[in-house]
């Protein structure tokens, strides 16, 4: 039993060491994109159409990606600039659940088929969820 555990630990450690350059590259790329694009530039992208804005928000959130705390800050900034709640909501959901930038690492760890399916489903459900959430909040 002890031999199996040691073998599993060595194998896991080797895989983590091999994936470390990918993780570091992803972290740097996310940071670079977030610094290069000011939040005021996003107001020019949205159309004021709730359906298209939810799609645009999901696309931006998917590409830029980040952690939940940062999404709250960006969401507040977007709302202050007059971006619709449905766009902000789909952006925030996609920001956390979809990861175009992280796709190479995710597919290397979990497999391309799974990573692709998870990202597509997360993208679609970020739009659907945003529309439902904003509809519910609008009735309260």
N, CA, C and O atoms as a MOPAC input file, in Angstrom:
PM7 MOZYME 1SCF
protein

 N      0.82300 1    -1.19100 1     0.00000 1
 C      0.00000 1     0.00000 1     0.00000 1
 C      0.86600 1     1.25400 1     0.00000 1
 O      0.56900 1     2.22400 1    -0.69800 1
 N      1.92800 1     1.22900 1     0.77900 1
 C      2.82500 1     2.37000 1     0.88200 1
 C      3.55200 1     2.63600 1    -0.43600 1
 O      3.80500 1     3.79100 1    -0.77800 1
 N      3.88700 1     1.58500 1    -1.17400 1
 C      4.56100 1     1.73000 1    -2.46300 1
 C      3.65000 1     2.41900 1    -3.47700 1
 O      4.09200 1     3.26800 1    -4.25100 1
 N      2.36900 1     2.03900 1    -3.46000 1
 C      1.40800 1     2.65600 1    -4.37400 1
 C      1.25000 1     4.14200 1    -4.07500 1
 O      1.18500 1     4.95900 1    -4.99300 1
 N      1.18800 1     4.48800 1    -2.80300 1
 C      1.04900 1     5.88700 1    -2.40800 1
 C      2.26800 1     6.69000 1    -2.82900 1
 O      2.12700 1     7.78900 1    -3.36500 1
 N      3.46200 1     6.16200 1    -2.59500 1
 C      4.69600 1     6.85000 1    -2.99400 1
 C      4.76500 1     7.03600 1    -4.50900 1
 O      5.17500 1     8.08800 1    -4.99800 1
 N      4.35800 1     6.00100 1    -5.24200 1
 C      4.35900 1     6.07600 1    -6.70400 1
 C      3.37200 1     7.15400 1    -7.18300 1
 O      3.68900 1     7.92300 1    -8.09100 1
 N      2.18600 1     7.21100 1    -6.57900 1
 C      1.18300 1     8.21300 1    -6.95000 1
 C      1.66800 1     9.62300 1    -6.63900 1
 O      1.45000 1    10.54400 1    -7.42500 1
 N      2.32000 1     9.79100 1    -5.50400 1
 C      2.84800 1    11.11100 1    -5.12600 1
 C      3.94500 1    11.54300 1    -6.09700 1
 O      3.96300 1    12.69500 1    -6.53100 1
 N      4.84900 1    10.64600 1    -6.44000 1
 C      5.91600 1    10.97900 1    -7.39800 1
 C      5.34400 1    11.32900 1    -8.76800 1
 O      5.78400 1    12.28300 1    -9.40800 1
 N      4.36300 1    10.55300 1    -9.20800 1
 C      3.74100 1    10.80100 1   -10.51200 1
 C      3.01100 1    12.15000 1   -10.52400 1
 O      3.10400 1    12.89800 1   -11.49700 1
 N      2.29800 1    12.45100 1    -9.46000 1
 C      1.58800 1    13.73100 1    -9.35900 1
 C      2.56100 1    14.90400 1    -9.31100 1
 O      2.34400 1    15.92700 1    -9.96000 1
 N      3.62100 1    14.75100 1    -8.54900 1
 C      4.62500 1    15.81300 1    -8.45000 1
 C      5.28800 1    16.06300 1    -9.79900 1
 O      5.52700 1    17.21200 1   -10.17000 1
 N      5.58600 1    14.99900 1   -10.53100 1
 C      6.20300 1    15.13600 1   -11.84600 1
 C      5.25500 1    15.87900 1   -12.80500 1
 O      5.68200 1    16.75300 1   -13.56000 1
 N      3.96700 1    15.51900 1   -12.76100 1
 C      2.99200 1    16.17800 1   -13.62500 1
 C      2.86800 1    17.66800 1   -13.26800 1
 O      2.79100 1    18.51500 1   -14.15800 1
 N      2.84900 1    17.98100 1   -11.97900 1
 C      2.75400 1    19.38600 1   -11.56500 1
 C      3.98800 1    20.18100 1   -12.00700 1
 O      3.86600 1    21.32900 1   -12.43400 1
 N      5.14400 1    19.58700 1   -11.90600 1
 C      6.37300 1    20.26200 1   -12.33800 1
 C      6.34000 1    20.50000 1   -13.84600 1
 O      6.76000 1    21.55700 1   -14.31600 1
 N      5.84700 1    19.53100 1   -14.60100 1
 C      5.74900 1    19.69100 1   -16.05500 1
 C      4.73000 1    20.76200 1   -16.44800 1
 O      4.90100 1    21.43500 1   -17.46500 1
 N      3.68000 1    20.92400 1   -15.65700 1
 C      2.63500 1    21.90600 1   -15.97000 1
 C      2.92800 1    23.29800 1   -15.41500 1
 O      2.24400 1    24.25800 1   -15.77100 1
 N      3.91800 1    23.41900 1   -14.56200 1
 C      4.23800 1    24.70500 1   -13.94300 1
 C      4.49500 1    25.82200 1   -14.95600 1
 O      3.98500 1    26.92500 1   -14.75700 1
 N      5.25400 1    25.59900 1   -16.02600 1
 C      5.45000 1    26.67900 1   -17.00300 1
 C      4.13300 1    27.14000 1   -17.65600 1
 O      3.96600 1    28.32600 1   -17.94300 1
 N      3.21000 1    26.21000 1   -17.88800 1
 C      1.91700 1    26.58300 1   -18.47000 1
 C      1.14900 1    27.46100 1   -17.48700 1
 O      0.59900 1    28.49000 1   -17.87800 1
 N      1.10700 1    27.06800 1   -16.21700 1
 C      0.39600 1    27.85100 1   -15.21000 1
 C      0.98000 1    29.25500 1   -15.07100 1
 O      0.24000 1    30.23700 1   -14.99600 1
 N      2.29900 1    29.34400 1   -15.03700 1
 C      2.95000 1    30.65900 1   -14.90300 1
 C      2.64400 1    31.52700 1   -16.11800 1
 O      2.36400 1    32.71600 1   -15.97000 1
 N      2.69500 1    30.94800 1   -17.31800 1
 C      2.36900 1    31.69600 1   -18.52800 1
 C      0.93800 1    32.20400 1   -18.52500 1
 O      0.67900 1    33.33700 1   -18.93300 1
 N      0.01300 1    31.38400 1   -18.07300 1
 C     -1.39400 1    31.78300 1   -18.01500 1
 C     -1.58600 1    32.93300 1   -17.03000 1
 O     -2.28800 1    33.89800 1   -17.33300 1
 N     -0.97600 1    32.84000 1   -15.87300 1
 C     -1.10200 1    33.89900 1   -14.87000 1
 C     -0.55100 1    35.21800 1   -15.41800 1
 O     -1.17800 1    36.26500 1   -15.25500 1
 N      0.60200 1    35.17500 1   -16.05900 1
 C      1.17800 1    36.39500 1   -16.63300 1
 C      0.31500 1    36.95600 1   -17.75900 1
 O      0.14000 1    38.17100 1   -17.85500 1
 N     -0.22100 1    36.09500 1   -18.60400 1
 C     -1.06700 1    36.54000 1   -19.70900 1
 C     -2.34400 1    37.20200 1   -19.21400 1
 O     -2.74700 1    38.23800 1   -19.74400 1
 N     -2.98400 1    36.62200 1   -18.20800 1
 C     -4.19100 1    37.22300 1   -17.63100 1
 C     -3.86400 1    38.59400 1   -17.04300 1
 O     -4.59900 1    39.55600 1   -17.27000 1
 N     -2.78900 1    38.68800 1   -16.30500 1
 C     -2.39200 1    39.96600 1   -15.71200 1
 C     -2.08600 1    41.01300 1   -16.77000 1
 O     -2.45600 1    42.17700 1   -16.61700 1
 N     -1.41900 1    40.61400 1   -17.83500 1
 C     -1.07000 1    41.54200 1   -18.91200 1
 C     -2.31900 1    42.08000 1   -19.60300 1
 O     -2.43600 1    43.28400 1   -19.83000 1
 N     -3.23700 1    41.20200 1   -19.93400 1
 C     -4.47100 1    41.63200 1   -20.60300 1
 C     -5.26900 1    42.56000 1   -19.70400 1
 O     -5.79000 1    43.57200 1   -20.17200 1
 N     -5.37400 1    42.23200 1   -18.41800 1
 C     -6.13500 1    43.06400 1   -17.49500 1
 C     -5.51200 1    44.45200 1   -17.32200 1
 O     -6.23300 1    45.41900 1   -17.07800 1
 N     -4.22400 1    44.56400 1   -17.44100 1
 C     -3.56500 1    45.86500 1   -17.31300 1
 C     -3.61000 1    46.67200 1   -18.61100 1
 O     -3.69300 1    47.89900 1   -18.57000 1
 N     -3.55700 1    46.00300 1   -19.75400 1
 C     -3.51000 1    46.69900 1   -21.03700 1
 C     -4.85600 1    47.28500 1   -21.46100 1
 O     -4.89300 1    48.30000 1   -22.15800 1
 N     -5.95000 1    46.66700 1   -21.05600 1
 C     -7.27500 1    47.12600 1   -21.47700 1
 C     -7.94700 1    47.84800 1   -20.31500 1
 O     -8.31800 1    47.20200 1   -19.33600 1
 N     -8.11300 1    49.16400 1   -20.39200 1
 C     -8.77400 1    49.89800 1   -19.30300 1
 C    -10.27200 1    49.57900 1   -19.26900 1
 O    -10.88100 1    49.27300 1   -20.29400 1
 N    -10.84800 1    49.65800 1   -18.06600 1
 C    -12.27200 1    49.33000 1   -17.93400 1
 C    -13.15500 1    50.28900 1   -18.72700 1
 O    -14.25800 1    49.91100 1   -19.12200 1
 N    -12.70800 1    51.50500 1   -18.96800 1
 C    -13.51500 1    52.46200 1   -19.73600 1
 C    -13.67100 1    52.03700 1   -21.19900 1
 O    -14.62500 1    52.44500 1   -21.86200 1
 N    -12.75100 1    51.22900 1   -21.70100 1
 C    -12.83400 1    50.77900 1   -23.09500 1
 C    -13.99800 1    49.81600 1   -23.31600 1
 O    -14.50900 1    49.70400 1   -24.43000 1
 N    -14.40800 1    49.13400 1   -22.27800 1
 C    -15.49300 1    48.16500 1   -22.42200 1
 C    -16.83500 1    48.83300 1   -22.71300 1
 O    -17.68500 1    48.23700 1   -23.37600 1
 N    -17.03700 1    50.04200 1   -22.23500 1
 C    -18.30400 1    50.74600 1   -22.46800 1
 C    -18.54000 1    50.97300 1   -23.95700 1
 O    -19.69000 1    51.06300 1   -24.38700 1
 N    -17.49800 1    51.06500 1   -24.73500 1
 C    -17.62800 1    51.27800 1   -26.17900 1
 C    -18.06500 1    50.01000 1   -26.91600 1
 O    -18.57600 1    50.08900 1   -28.03300 1
 N    -17.87100 1    48.86800 1   -26.30900 1
 C    -18.12600 1    47.59200 1   -26.96600 1
 C    -19.60100 1    47.17300 1   -26.87800 1
 O    -20.11700 1    46.52100 1   -27.78600 1
 N    -20.26600 1    47.54300 1   -25.79800 1
 C    -21.62900 1    47.07200 1   -25.57400 1
 C    -22.64500 1    47.87900 1   -26.37700 1
 O    -22.44100 1    49.06200 1   -26.64800 1
 N    -23.77100 1    47.20500 1   -26.76200 1
 C    -24.73300 1    47.76100 1   -27.71800 1
 C    -26.00800 1    48.32300 1   -27.09200 1
 O    -26.80000 1    48.95000 1   -27.79500 1
 N    -26.22700 1    48.11800 1   -25.80300 1
 C    -27.46200 1    48.47500 1   -25.08600 1
 C    -28.60800 1    47.52900 1   -25.42900 1
 O    -29.73900 1    47.77300 1   -25.00900 1
 N    -28.35600 1    46.47300 1   -26.17100 1
 C    -29.33700 1    45.43100 1   -26.45500 1
 C    -29.06600 1    44.29400 1   -25.46500 1
 O    -27.98400 1    43.70800 1   -25.49000 1
 N    -30.03500 1    43.97200 1   -24.58900 1
 C    -29.77000 1    42.97100 1   -23.53800 1
 C    -29.27600 1    41.62900 1   -24.06200 1
 O    -28.37100 1    41.04100 1   -23.47100 1
 N    -29.84700 1    41.12800 1   -25.15700 1
 C    -29.43400 1    39.82700 1   -25.67600 1
 C    -27.99500 1    39.87200 1   -26.20000 1
 O    -27.17400 1    39.02800 1   -25.84000 1
 N    -27.69300 1    40.86300 1   -27.05400 1
 C    -26.34300 1    40.96000 1   -27.60600 1
 C    -25.32100 1    41.32700 1   -26.53500 1
 O    -24.18200 1    40.86300 1   -26.56700 1
 N    -25.73800 1    42.16500 1   -25.58700 1
 C    -24.82100 1    42.52800 1   -24.50900 1
 C    -24.47000 1    41.32500 1   -23.63900 1
 O    -23.34700 1    41.22200 1   -23.14600 1
 N    -25.42900 1    40.41400 1   -23.44900 1
 C    -25.11100 1    39.21600 1   -22.65900 1
 C    -24.09900 1    38.34700 1   -23.39800 1
 O    -23.22000 1    37.75000 1   -22.77700 1
 N    -24.22200 1    38.27800 1   -24.71500 1
 C    -23.26400 1    37.50000 1   -25.51200 1
 C    -21.89100 1    38.17600 1   -25.49100 1
 O    -20.86900 1    37.51500 1   -25.30300 1
 N    -21.87600 1    39.48300 1   -25.68200 1
 C    -20.60900 1    40.22700 1   -25.65300 1
 C    -19.95300 1    40.09200 1   -24.28100 1
 O    -18.74600 1    39.87000 1   -24.18400 1
 N    -20.75500 1    40.22600 1   -23.22000 1
 C    -20.22200 1    40.07800 1   -21.86200 1
 C    -19.63100 1    38.69900 1   -21.63600 1
 O    -18.57200 1    38.56500 1   -21.02300 1
 N    -20.31700 1    37.66800 1   -22.13200 1
 C    -19.82100 1    36.29700 1   -21.97400 1
 C    -18.53300 1    36.09000 1   -22.77600 1
 O    -17.61800 1    35.40900 1   -22.31300 1
 N    -18.46000 1    36.66600 1   -23.95500 1
 C    -17.24800 1    36.53500 1   -24.77300 1
 C    -16.07000 1    37.21000 1   -24.07100 1
 O    -14.99000 1    36.63000 1   -23.96000 1
 N    -16.28600 1    38.43600 1   -23.60100 1
 C    -15.20500 1    39.15100 1   -22.90700 1
 C    -14.77700 1    38.41600 1   -21.63800 1
 O    -13.58500 1    38.26300 1   -21.36900 1
 N    -15.75900 1    37.96500 1   -20.86600 1
 C    -15.43700 1    37.22900 1   -19.64700 1
 C    -14.69600 1    35.93800 1   -19.92900 1
 O    -13.82000 1    35.53700 1   -19.16300 1
 N    -15.04800 1    35.28600 1   -21.03000 1
 C    -14.39200 1    34.03000 1   -21.40300 1
 C    -12.93900 1    34.23700 1   -21.79200 1
 O    -12.06800 1    33.44000 1   -21.44500 1
 N    -12.69300 1    35.31000 1   -22.51000 1
 C    -11.33700 1    35.57600 1   -22.99400 1
 C    -10.45300 1    36.11200 1   -21.88000 1
 O     -9.30600 1    35.69000 1   -21.73200 1
 N    -10.98100 1    37.03400 1   -21.10300 1
 C    -10.15400 1    37.69200 1   -20.10100 1
 C     -9.95600 1    36.83700 1   -18.85500 1
 O     -8.83300 1    36.73200 1   -18.36100 1
 N    -11.00400 1    36.23000 1   -18.34200 1
 C    -10.96700 1    35.30300 1   -17.21200 1
 C    -10.20800 1    35.82800 1   -15.99500 1
 O     -9.30900 1    36.66100 1   -16.11300 1
 N    -10.58200 1    35.33600 1   -14.86000 1
 C     -9.94500 1    35.75100 1   -13.62100 1
 C    -10.62400 1    35.12600 1   -12.42900 1
 O    -11.37000 1    34.15600 1   -12.55700 1
 N    -10.35600 1    35.69600 1   -11.26000 1
 C    -10.93200 1    35.14600 1   -10.03900 1
 C    -12.20200 1    35.89900 1    -9.65200 1
 O    -12.42200 1    37.01600 1   -10.12200 1
 N    -13.03900 1    35.30800 1    -8.80500 1
 C    -14.32200 1    35.92400 1    -8.45600 1
 C    -14.21300 1    37.31400 1    -7.84000 1
 O    -15.02000 1    38.18900 1    -8.15500 1
 N    -13.24100 1    37.53200 1    -6.97700 1
 C    -13.11900 1    38.83800 1    -6.32300 1
 C    -12.90000 1    39.94100 1    -7.34900 1
 O    -13.50200 1    41.01000 1    -7.25000 1
 N    -12.05800 1    39.69100 1    -8.31600 1
 C    -11.79600 1    40.67500 1    -9.36300 1
 C    -13.05000 1    40.92300 1   -10.19500 1
 O    -13.27800 1    42.04800 1   -10.64100 1
 N    -13.86600 1    39.89300 1   -10.41200 1
 C    -15.08300 1    40.07600 1   -11.20800 1
 C    -16.04700 1    41.02300 1   -10.51800 1
 O    -16.75000 1    41.77600 1   -11.19100 1
 N    -16.09900 1    41.00400 1    -9.19000 1
 C    -16.98700 1    41.91900 1    -8.47000 1
 C    -16.53700 1    43.36200 1    -8.67200 1
 O    -17.35800 1    44.25900 1    -8.86100 1
 N    -15.24400 1    43.57000 1    -8.63000 1
 C    -14.69600 1    44.92100 1    -8.81100 1
 C    -14.97000 1    45.40600 1   -10.23100 1
 O    -15.45300 1    46.52100 1   -10.43000 1
 N    -14.65900 1    44.56300 1   -11.21800 1
 C    -14.91200 1    44.93800 1   -12.60900 1
 C    -16.40100 1    45.13200 1   -12.88000 1
 O    -16.78800 1    46.06000 1   -13.59100 1
 N    -17.23100 1    44.26700 1   -12.32100 1
 C    -18.67600 1    44.39900 1   -12.48900 1
 C    -19.18500 1    45.72700 1   -11.96600 1
 O    -20.03200 1    46.36200 1   -12.59300 1
 N    -18.67300 1    46.14700 1   -10.82500 1
 C    -19.05100 1    47.44700 1   -10.27100 1
 C    -18.59300 1    48.59300 1   -11.16300 1
 O    -19.32300 1    49.56500 1   -11.35500 1
 N    -17.39500 1    48.48200 1   -11.70200 1
 C    -16.88100 1    49.51400 1   -12.61400 1
 C    -17.73400 1    49.58800 1   -13.88100 1
 O    -18.05800 1    50.67800 1   -14.35200 1
 N    -18.09400 1    48.43200 1   -14.42600 1
 C    -18.92700 1    48.39600 1   -15.63300 1
 C    -20.28900 1    49.01500 1   -15.36700 1
 O    -20.78900 1    49.78800 1   -16.18400 1
 N    -20.89400 1    48.68300 1   -14.22800 1
 C    -22.21300 1    49.22100 1   -13.88900 1
 C    -22.15200 1    50.74100 1   -13.74200 1
 O    -23.08100 1    51.43700 1   -14.15100 1
 N    -21.08000 1    51.25700 1   -13.16700 1
 C    -20.90900 1    52.71200 1   -13.03200 1
 C    -20.80300 1    53.40300 1   -14.38700 1
 O    -21.14900 1    54.57800 1   -14.51200 1
 N    -20.32900 1    52.68900 1   -15.39800 1
 C    -20.18700 1    53.26300 1   -16.73900 1
 C    -21.45000 1    53.08500 1   -17.57200 1
 O    -21.45900 1    53.41300 1   -18.75800 1
 N    -22.51600 1    52.56800 1   -16.96300 1
 C    -23.78500 1    52.44800 1   -17.65600 1
 C    -23.97600 1    51.17900 1   -18.46700 1
 O    -24.91300 1    51.09000 1   -19.26100 1
 N    -23.11900 1    50.21000 1   -18.28400 1
 C    -23.26800 1    48.93700 1   -18.98000 1
 C    -24.42000 1    48.18100 1   -18.32200 1
 O    -24.54200 1    48.18000 1   -17.09700 1
 N    -25.26200 1    47.54100 1   -19.12700 1
 C    -26.47200 1    46.89800 1   -18.61800 1
 C    -26.15200 1    45.78200 1   -17.62100 1
 O    -25.08400 1    45.17200 1   -17.65500 1
 N    -27.11500 1    45.54300 1   -16.73900 1
 C    -26.94000 1    44.52000 1   -15.71000 1
 C    -26.79200 1    43.13000 1   -16.32000 1
 O    -26.03700 1    42.30900 1   -15.79800 1
 N    -27.49600 1    42.85400 1   -17.41200 1
 C    -27.38300 1    41.53500 1   -18.04300 1
 C    -25.98300 1    41.33500 1   -18.62500 1
 O    -25.44500 1    40.22900 1   -18.57200 1
 N    -25.39700 1    42.37900 1   -19.17200 1
 C    -24.02900 1    42.27900 1   -19.70600 1
 C    -23.02700 1    42.07500 1   -18.57700 1
 O    -22.11500 1    41.25500 1   -18.68600 1
 N    -23.19900 1    42.81900 1   -17.50100 1
 C    -22.29000 1    42.69800 1   -16.36000 1
 C    -22.40200 1    41.30600 1   -15.74300 1
 O    -21.39400 1    40.69500 1   -15.38900 1
 N    -23.62900 1    40.81200 1   -15.61800 1
 C    -23.84400 1    39.49500 1   -15.01700 1
 C    -23.25000 1    38.38200 1   -15.86900 1
 O    -22.57900 1    37.49200 1   -15.34600 1
 N    -23.49200 1    38.42300 1   -17.18000 1
 C    -22.92100 1    37.36300 1   -18.02800 1
 C    -21.39800 1    37.45400 1   -18.05700 1
 O    -20.71400 1    36.43200 1   -18.10400 1
 N    -20.86400 1    38.68100 1   -18.02800 1
 C    -19.41600 1    38.86300 1   -17.96300 1
 C    -18.85700 1    38.21700 1   -16.70500 1
 O    -17.87500 1    37.47700 1   -16.76000 1
 N    -19.49100 1    38.50300 1   -15.56500 1
 C    -18.98300 1    37.99300 1   -14.29200 1
 C    -19.05300 1    36.46600 1   -14.21900 1
 O    -18.13300 1    35.81900 1   -13.71800 1
 N    -20.15100 1    35.89900 1   -14.72000 1
 C    -20.28500 1    34.43800 1   -14.68300 1
 C    -19.25200 1    33.79400 1   -15.60200 1
 O    -18.58500 1    32.83700 1   -15.20900 1
 N    -19.11700 1    34.30900 1   -16.81600 1
 C    -18.14300 1    33.74600 1   -17.76200 1
 C    -16.71300 1    33.97000 1   -17.27700 1
 O    -15.85000 1    33.11200 1   -17.46500 1
 N    -16.46200 1    35.11400 1   -16.65800 1
 C    -15.13500 1    35.45500 1   -16.12200 1
 C    -14.62400 1    34.34600 1   -15.20700 1
 O    -13.44300 1    34.00000 1   -15.22600 1
 N    -15.53800 1    33.79600 1   -14.40600 1
 C    -15.14900 1    32.79800 1   -13.41500 1
 C    -15.25700 1    31.36600 1   -13.94700 1
 O    -14.47000 1    30.50400 1   -13.55400 1
 N    -16.22500 1    31.10100 1   -14.83800 1
 C    -16.48500 1    29.71500 1   -15.22600 1
 C    -15.86500 1    29.28900 1   -16.54900 1
 O    -15.57500 1    28.10700 1   -16.73600 1
 N    -15.65400 1    30.22700 1   -17.47400 1
 C    -15.09100 1    29.87900 1   -18.78300 1
 C    -13.64700 1    30.34600 1   -18.80900 1
 O    -13.32400 1    31.39100 1   -18.24300 1
 N    -12.79100 1    29.60000 1   -19.44600 1
 C    -11.38500 1    29.98800 1   -19.47000 1
 C    -10.71200 1    29.70000 1   -20.79500 1
 O    -10.12900 1    28.63200 1   -20.97900 1
 N    -10.78900 1    30.63900 1   -21.71600 1
 C    -10.09800 1    30.46400 1   -22.99400 1
 C     -8.58800 1    30.46900 1   -22.77400 1
 O     -7.85800 1    29.67700 1   -23.36900 1
 N     -8.13900 1    31.36500 1   -21.92100 1
 C     -6.70000 1    31.47000 1   -21.67200 1
 C     -6.18300 1    30.23600 1   -20.93900 1
 O     -5.06300 1    29.78900 1   -21.18600 1
 N     -6.99900 1    29.68400 1   -20.03400 1
 C     -6.57200 1    28.51900 1   -19.26700 1
 C     -6.79300 1    27.20900 1   -20.01800 1
 O     -6.41300 1    26.14700 1   -19.52600 1
 N     -7.40000 1    27.26700 1   -21.19900 1
 C     -7.73900 1    26.04700 1   -21.93500 1
 C     -6.55300 1    25.11400 1   -22.14900 1
 O     -6.71100 1    23.90600 1   -21.97000 1
 N     -5.37000 1    25.60900 1   -22.52400 1
 C     -4.25300 1    24.66700 1   -22.72200 1
 C     -3.90900 1    23.87800 1   -21.45900 1
 O     -3.63400 1    22.68000 1   -21.52400 1
 N     -3.92600 1    24.55000 1   -20.32300 1
 C     -3.61500 1    23.84500 1   -19.07500 1
 C     -4.72400 1    22.87300 1   -18.71200 1
 O     -4.45900 1    21.74200 1   -18.30600 1
 N     -5.96800 1    23.31600 1   -18.86000 1
 C     -7.09700 1    22.45500 1   -18.52800 1
 C     -7.13900 1    21.22100 1   -19.43400 1
 O     -7.38600 1    20.11300 1   -18.96000 1
 N     -6.90100 1    21.40700 1   -20.71700 1
 C     -6.93800 1    20.26200 1   -21.63300 1
 C     -5.76200 1    19.32200 1   -21.38900 1
 O     -5.88500 1    18.11300 1   -21.58500 1
 N     -4.63600 1    19.86000 1   -20.96800 1
 C     -3.48600 1    19.00400 1   -20.65800 1
 C     -3.75400 1    18.15400 1   -19.42400 1
 O     -3.29100 1    17.01800 1   -19.33200 1
 N     -4.49700 1    18.70300 1   -18.48600 1
 C     -4.75900 1    17.97800 1   -17.24100 1
 C     -5.97400 1    17.06300 1   -17.37000 1
 O     -5.92800 1    15.90100 1   -16.96400 1
 N     -7.06400 1    17.59100 1   -17.93900 1
 C     -8.33900 1    16.86400 1   -17.94200 1
 C     -8.72300 1    16.27000 1   -19.29300 1
 O     -9.67800 1    15.49800 1   -19.38400 1
 N     -7.98900 1    16.62300 1   -20.33600 1
 C     -8.30300 1    16.12300 1   -21.67500 1
 C     -9.02900 1    17.17700 1   -22.49700 1
 O     -9.82500 1    17.95500 1   -21.97100 1
 N     -8.74400 1    17.19200 1   -23.78300 1
 C     -9.30000 1    18.21500 1   -24.67100 1
 C    -10.82400 1    18.12800 1   -24.78100 1
 O    -11.51000 1    19.14900 1   -24.75100 1
 N    -11.33900 1    16.92900 1   -24.90500 1
 C    -12.77600 1    16.75500 1   -25.07700 1
 C    -13.53800 1    17.30500 1   -23.86800 1
 O    -14.51500 1    18.03700 1   -24.02400 1
 N    -13.09000 1    16.95300 1   -22.67800 1
 C    -13.74400 1    17.43900 1   -21.46800 1
 C    -13.61800 1    18.95100 1   -21.33500 1
 O    -14.60100 1    19.63100 1   -21.04200 1
 N    -12.41400 1    19.48400 1   -21.54800 1
 C    -12.19300 1    20.92200 1   -21.40800 1
 C    -13.04500 1    21.71000 1   -22.40500 1
 O    -13.61900 1    22.74100 1   -22.05700 1
 N    -13.12200 1    21.22700 1   -23.62700 1
 C    -13.92800 1    21.90000 1   -24.64900 1
 C    -15.40600 1    21.87600 1   -24.26000 1
 O    -16.07600 1    22.90900 1   -24.30500 1
 N    -15.91100 1    20.71900 1   -23.88500 1
 C    -17.32500 1    20.59100 1   -23.50900 1
 C    -17.64800 1    21.46600 1   -22.29900 1
 O    -18.68100 1    22.13500 1   -22.28100 1
 N    -16.78400 1    21.46800 1   -21.29900 1
 C    -17.02200 1    22.26900 1   -20.10300 1
 C    -17.04700 1    23.75500 1   -20.42300 1
 O    -17.89700 1    24.48700 1   -19.91600 1
 N    -16.12500 1    24.20200 1   -21.25700 1
 C    -16.07200 1    25.62100 1   -21.59600 1
 C    -17.26400 1    26.05200 1   -22.44000 1
 O    -17.81600 1    27.12900 1   -22.21200 1
 N    -17.66900 1    25.24500 1   -23.40000 1
 C    -18.83500 1    25.57900 1   -24.22600 1
 C    -20.09300 1    25.64100 1   -23.36400 1
 O    -20.86200 1    26.59900 1   -23.45300 1
 N    -20.30400 1    24.62600 1   -22.53300 1
 C    -21.48100 1    24.61900 1   -21.66200 1
 C    -21.46700 1    25.79900 1   -20.68600 1
 O    -22.50000 1    26.42700 1   -20.45400 1
 N    -20.31200 1    26.09300 1   -20.12500 1
 C    -20.21100 1    27.22700 1   -19.20700 1
 C    -20.51100 1    28.54100 1   -19.90900 1
 O    -21.14000 1    29.42800 1   -19.33100 1
 N    -20.06100 1    28.66900 1   -21.15900 1
 C    -20.32700 1    29.87900 1   -21.93100 1
 C    -21.83200 1    30.04400 1   -22.16700 1
 O    -22.39200 1    31.11000 1   -21.91300 1
 N    -22.47400 1    28.99100 1   -22.64800 1
 C    -23.90600 1    29.04800 1   -22.94300 1
 C    -24.69900 1    29.32700 1   -21.67000 1
 O    -25.60700 1    30.15900 1   -21.67300 1
 N    -24.36000 1    28.63700 1   -20.58400 1
 C    -25.10200 1    28.83500 1   -19.34600 1
 C    -24.80400 1    30.17500 1   -18.68800 1
 O    -25.61400 1    30.65300 1   -17.89300 1
 N    -23.67300 1    30.79400 1   -18.99100 1
 C    -23.42400 1    32.14100 1   -18.45900 1
 C    -24.40600 1    33.14200 1   -19.06900 1
 O    -24.86100 1    34.06000 1   -18.38700 1
 N    -24.73000 1    32.96800 1   -20.33900 1
 C    -25.70600 1    33.84400 1   -21.01100 1
 C    -27.11200 1    33.57000 1   -20.47700 1
 O    -27.83700 1    34.49800 1   -20.11800 1
 N    -27.48700 1    32.30200 1   -20.42700 1
 C    -28.82800 1    31.93500 1   -19.93900 1
 C    -29.00400 1    32.37000 1   -18.48800 1
 O    -30.03800 1    32.93100 1   -18.12800 1
 N    -28.00600 1    32.11700 1   -17.66400 1
 C    -28.08100 1    32.49000 1   -16.25500 1
 C    -28.20400 1    33.99700 1   -16.08000 1
 O    -28.97900 1    34.46800 1   -15.24800 1
 N    -27.44800 1    34.74600 1   -16.85400 1
 C    -27.50000 1    36.20100 1   -16.74600 1
 C    -28.89700 1    36.72500 1   -17.07200 1
 O    -29.42300 1    37.58500 1   -16.36700 1
 N    -29.48700 1    36.20900 1   -18.13000 1
 C    -30.82800 1    36.65600 1   -18.52300 1
 C    -31.85200 1    36.29200 1   -17.44500 1
 O    -32.71100 1    37.10600 1   -17.10500 1
 N    -31.76300 1    35.08300 1   -16.91100 1
 C    -32.69400 1    34.65500 1   -15.85200 1
 C    -32.50300 1    35.49000 1   -14.59200 1
 O    -33.47900 1    35.95800 1   -14.00600 1
 N    -31.25700 1    35.67900 1   -14.17100 1
 C    -30.97500 1    36.43400 1   -12.95900 1
 C    -31.48500 1    37.85900 1   -13.06900 1
 O    -32.12700 1    38.36300 1   -12.14700 1
 N    -31.20700 1    38.51100 1   -14.18400 1
 C    -31.64600 1    39.89100 1   -14.36200 1
 C    -33.17100 1    39.96500 1   -14.44500 1
 O    -33.76700 1    40.92600 1   -13.95800 1
 N    -33.80400 1    38.97300 1   -15.04700 1
 C    -35.26900 1    38.93500 1   -15.08900 1
 C    -35.85600 1    38.80700 1   -13.69300 1
 O    -36.83700 1    39.47500 1   -13.36800 1
 N    -35.26600 1    37.95800 1   -12.86600 1
 C    -35.75400 1    37.78300 1   -11.49700 1
 C    -35.51600 1    39.04600 1   -10.67300 1
 O    -36.40600 1    39.49700 1    -9.95300 1
 N    -34.33300 1    39.60900 1   -10.77700 1
 C    -34.00700 1    40.81800 1   -10.02500 1
 C    -34.90400 1    41.98000 1   -10.46100 1
 O    -35.29800 1    42.81200 1    -9.64300 1
 N    -35.22000 1    42.02800 1   -11.75200 1
 C    -36.09300 1    43.09900 1   -12.25500 1
 C    -37.50500 1    43.02000 1   -11.73400 1
 O    -38.19900 1    44.03500 1   -11.68000 1
 N    -37.95700 1    41.81900 1   -11.34100 1
 C    -39.32200 1    41.67200 1   -10.81600 1
 C    -39.40500 1    41.88200 1    -9.32300 1
 O    -40.50300 1    42.02000 1    -8.78400 1
 N    -38.29200 1    41.91000 1    -8.65000 1
 C    -38.29800 1    42.07200 1    -7.18500 1
 C    -38.44400 1    43.53700 1    -6.81600 1
 O    -38.47000 1    43.87600 1    -5.63300 1

